[in-house]
Amino acid sequence: MLELHDCSSPADLGPALVRAMAALLDADMHVSGWIGGKHRMHIAASSVPHPREATLDRLASRFHEHPLQGVVAKARRGGHHAARWSDMTTLRQFRQTGLYHDYYRHMGTRHQLGLALHLSHRGVVSLTFNRSRRDFRAEDVAVFGHFGRHVGRSIRRIKAQMEVEDALALRDLAASREAVVIVDDDGLLRFATDRTRQLIRDYFGGAESDKLPDPLRTWLADSPTAGEYLTQPATSKTLYIKYVAEMPAHATSLRLPLLDAEPVTGRLRLLQLHENLAAQSTSKLQELGLTKRQAEILHWMLQGKRNSEIGVILGISERTVDKHREHMFAKLRVETRTAAMALAWEALGNPARSLGLQP
């Protein structure tokens, strides 16, 4: 039990619970899980691997047949108690269900002692002992119920600690010049720093104050991967929007204040915005050994401009642009536009691979 007091996140709690359960009662398998739809907290752990056939999808699709679903319903209302399958049904009756045939049959489970604990409006923590031979005694049920009260206190402590840490993180972000925003699937800004709101106004003039601009919502609808960028060019400057992560994630801060303040349907996603001014970009690119004109051309190449468009922007002919480009390639010791752009992204501190520009 002492190990539970050292846990500081749900990711630590799952394995610690399984170890504590193994020390508490003998069983073939000790399992810590999450019941609450697709938004699973990272607390799932098991003392032994599940058989390949016993998938979570099979368990979820047949959970309405579970003998202990009443235990879960009570936990959702804030209460908890331990119970055995044999308290609710006979093994013979349970063997007639699809849940037993599709899931527990593959695990070899004949007897189970389970407990569920309220975590948040999203779901509950489930703890189960699984045996293939003898059933659990009434004394085991009482001991497990006492264990559940200790676990409940540990969960409340972890939540309180996370709330404090996350509130401080949000406060620090709001006071900084960082451009960070957290949005839901409807494009609503769940959290945005002042710098984010200013950049959105600068680059998307008519955008609503509490919603992401339409181009960003369209981009997110295509499910970008973590680290991927969207660029929004403007005269002499460019806005880079980086998709950081889906929320919540056990290794990511900013979790509980957003999740528990009010129910959120779908996902929460974290974005980071960065503005790159043309003059700053050009100066940085000159450090690669380029002339100012070559650096200007490389900058506009990064914005996806063709040679003819770069010529119009800089007031020179397309042929002159091509000559500067040839000399630039020689200085950079590259042979292709893509290779030159990869070096440029590296010099500017923007990961070219995330933008799909580097082979």
N, C-alpha and C positions, 0 to 999 in steps of 0.2 A: 504493500500500500504506500510505502514511503516514496517509491518511484513515481507514483502518480502526481505527487506534490512537486516534482521537478519538471513536469511537462509545462511547456509555454505555448503550445499550439496544437490544433487537432492532428497535425501530422505526427507529432510526438506521442499523442495520447493513444492512438490506435494500437501500435505495437506494445506500448506499456500496459494497456488493458489486457491484451492477450497473455502477456507474461504473468500479470497478477492473477488472471483467471486460472492459468495452469498451476500456479502455486496454491490456489484456493481449493479446487476440486479436480479429481482425475477424470479425464474424458479422452475420446479418440481425436477430437478436434475442438479447439476453442476459437471462436470467431467474434470479431468486432466489426459491425457494419453500419450502414446508413440507409434509412428508409425515408425517401422524400422526393421521388421523381428524379429527373435528369440532373438536377443541381446537387450532385453528391459532394459532401464534405470529404476531405482527405483523411478519413479515420478508419478506412477498411483495412483489416489485418486478419490473418489466420495463422494458427500454430502449424498447420500443414497445408500444402497446396490443394486447391480444389481439383477434382477430376475434370478433364477437358469437357466432358458432356454437361457438367453442372454449371451452366453459365448464369450470370445475373439476369439476363434477359428472360430465361426460362423461369427463374424464381419470381421475377416481377410480374410476368404475364399470368401466373397462377396463384399469386399471393392471396387472392380472395378465398382460397381453399385452405389457407394455413390455420392450424388449430389455435395459434397464439395471436391471431389478428386482433382479438379483444384486448390483449396486453398492449399492443401498439396503439389502438384507439385511445386507451386510457392515458398513455404517455403523451399523445398529442394534446390532451386536455390539461397536461401539467402534472399528472400523477404517475405512479409506477408501482408495479408489483411483479414478483417472479412467479412463473408457472411452468408446469410440464405439459407435454403433449397429452400424457395420460390423465391429466386433470380435466381435459376438454373432450377427448375422444379415445377410442380404442385403436391400437395399431392396425387391427384388421380393417376397421372402417377407413382409416387414413390411407391404407394401401390401395383403396379403390379410387383415390383421387388422381387427377392429372398431375398435381404438384408432386406427389410422391413418385409417380412413374417417371416424370420428366426430369426431376431434380434430385430429390433425396435418395432415390433408389441407387443412383450412380455414386453417391457419397457413402453408401452403406449405413446410413443413419436409421436407427430403429427407435431411439429415444432422444428427446431433446428437453433441455431446461433453458428457458429464455427469459429475458428481461429487456424492456425498452425504456429509454430516458429521453425526456424532452430536451431538445437543443435550441430550436428556434421555430418560427412559423413555417420554415421550409421543411422540417422533418425531425426525426428522432434517431438516437443512437440505439442500435440493437446489439445485445450481447447474448451469445448462445453457447451452451455446452452440448456436444453431440456424441452419442455413444451407439455402438452397434449391438451391445449385449444387454447388460442389466440396466434397469430403470434407475432414476434418481430417487432418493429417499425424501420424506417430508422434511427431515433435518437439513438436507442439502438446499431445499427451497428457502428455508428460513435464513440460512447462512448467505445465500445469494442475494436475498432481499436486503440484508444488512450491508453487503458489499455494494449494492446499487446506491444506497444512500451516500456512501463515501465517494463513489464515482460521480454522483450528481453534484456534490460540493466541488469536486475537482473541475467539472465542466463549467460551473458558474464562476469559479475563480479564473479559469482561462479566458472566458468571455469577457470578464471585467478587465483583465489585463490587456486583452486585444483592443477593447473599446478605448482605454486610456492611450495606448500606443498610437492607435489610428487617429484619434482626435488630435493628438499632438502633431502627427504627420500632416494631417489636413491643414492645421493651423499654420505650420511652417511653410507648406506649399502656397497657401493663400497669401502669405506675407512676402513671398519671394518673387523673383522675376521669371520663374519657371512657367512655361506655357503647357499646362497639363489639363486634360478634360476627361471626365468619366461620363459615358452616355449609355442609355438603355436602347433596346431594340426599336423603340419608336423615335429615336433621335433626340430625345429630351436630354438636356444637360443636367445630370445628377450632381455634378461638381465641376466647377471651372474656375481657374485662377483669373485674376484681372488681366494678366498678360494674354491669356487665351482669348478672352472676349474682345480685347483690343485688336488682335490679329484677325479674328473672324470679321470684325467690322471693316478692317482695312482691305481685306482680300475678297470679302463677300458682302458688299455694301448693303444689300436688301435683306440680309438674313434676319430671322426672328431671334430675339435676344435669348430665348430659353430653348432653342432648337439648333441642331447642327444644320448647316447649309445643305441644300439638296445634293450638290456634287459629292460631299462627304458621306451623306446617307446612302447614296447609290454605290459608292466605293465599298462601304461596310457591308452592304447587302450581298456583295460578291464574296464575302468571307475571306478577307486578306489573312495571311499568315503572320505570326509574330515577327516583328522586325521589318515588315514590308512598308514601303513609303508611297505616298501620293504627293505629286508636286503640283503647285498652283502658281504658275508664273505671272508676273506683272511687270510693268515698266521698271527696268533696272533692279529688280529684286525678285525673289522666289520664296514661296512658303513651302516647307517640307512638313508633311503630316505623317508621323510614324505610328503604326499600329503596334502597341506594346504588348498587351495581354488581355485575355478575357477574365472578368472578375466573377466570383472570388477565386483566388488561387492561394494555396496554403503557403507559398513562398512569396506572396505579394502582400504588401501592406494595404491600408485603406479598405478594410473588409466590413466589420460589423456595423459601424454607424450607418453605412449605406444600405446594408442588407436588412437590418432589423428596425430601422426607423419607420419604414413603410414597405409593404410587399412590392416586389419588383417582378414583373413577368418577363420571361426571356432572359437575355444576358445583359451584363454590365461590361463595358469594354473601355479600356484605358488607352488614350491617345496622347502623343507628345508632339508639340508644334515647334518648329524652328525656322526662323527667317534668315535668309542669306541674301545680303545686299550685293549688287553687281560689283560695286567698288571694292568691297571686302573680299569677294570671291576672286576678282582679278588680281588684287595684291597678293593673296595667298598663292595663286597659281604661278605668279612670277617667281616664287621661291623654287619652282621646278627648273629654273634657268631660262624661262621664256621672256620674250620682250612683252611690253605692255599690250601691243596689238595682238600678238599670238595668244596671250592670256585672255584677252577679251573674246577672241574667236572661240577658244576652248570653253569659256564660260557659257557662251550661247549654244555651243554644241551640247553641253550638259542639259540645256533647257529643251532639247529636241529640235532645234532650228536647223534647217537645211542651209547650204552655202549661199544660195540666192537670198534667203531671208536674212542671214547674217550680214550680207552685203548691204541690204536696205537699211538695217538697224544701224550699222556703223558708217554708212555713207560712202562705201567703196564698192568696186565692181566684184562680181562673182569670181572672175579670174584672179583678182588680187587676193581674195579670201582663200582661193585654192593654193596660191603660192605660199601664203603665210602658213597654211595648214601643212604643206609639204615640209617646210623648214621646221615647224613645230614637231612633226613626227620624227624627224631626224634627231632633234635635240632630246626628245623623250626616248629614243631608240625603240620605237614601236612602228608597226606597219599598217595598223588598222585604226579606224575611228573608235571602235569598241575598246581597244587596248589603251588608247589615249584617255578615254573617258574614265576607265577604271583607275588609272593613275591619278587623274584629277579628283575623283571621289575620295580616294585615299588621302590626298593632300588636304582636302576640305573637311576630313573627319566624318564623311558620310559613307556608310558601307555599300559599296557598289553592288555586291552580291545580292543585298536585300532588294535592290532596285532592278535586278535581273540584267545588269549591264556587264557583269563579269562572268566569263565562261567557267 
